[in-house]
Amino acid sequence: MNKHIYLVRGLEEETYDAFTERIQKTAMQWAERKEIIKLSLTITEEAPPKLSVIPFKKNKIAAITVFKMDSASVEDIIKTIGFEGAYSVTEAYPVAYEKTWANGEKTPGVCLLTLFKQKKGIDYDTFINRWHNSHTPLSLKIHPLWHYNRNVANDNMVENAESWDGIVEEHMRTRSELLNPFKFFGNPLIILPRMMQVFLDTYSFLDYGSIEPYLVAEYHLKG
């Protein structure tokens, strides 16, 4: 199967509720298409906390994941208001939850969606090696990850769309495991060294100035 991720941004005048309703309604229609085998989405349903150690973006965004047997893009999604880009990706799940809830129900817990680009000044092999073999095991060691959906963006399927090299969805079982820094990084005796360790590791392979982290909810709609 081919896995594609489509990014759609909310309009400035849209509320979070209106954006969520618009995307969920249209995504459910897409899920009815025979050529789509699986479809899920992560979406910003609410504004992020004003104070957080994670520099959440306040923009509204949805990442719509589609699995198809063929490699053609889904034109209906590309024509959606706010469409930003379509990406053919290679996925990996260093840790994965067991889905026990019905399609259409919100995934338990909370999700951190992060979009990022390769750091300037390093080659692509170095970028992938540092991301997969340094940052991934470090994240698993430090953060209380319940599900880690790691996607390498191999190809931007639409001309003149925004270019991203990585699209990552990290799930925690509870909101506090993400939003409470002492649960996300560790107790007061180790939190500062761990935060610095994560920053330096991340800075070694990402274009740090363009990274976009979002507080999102996940829905499986098909498959």
Order of alpha helices (4+ residues) and beta strands (2+ residues): beta-alpha-beta-beta-alpha-beta-beta-alpha-alpha-beta-beta-alpha-alpha-alpha-beta
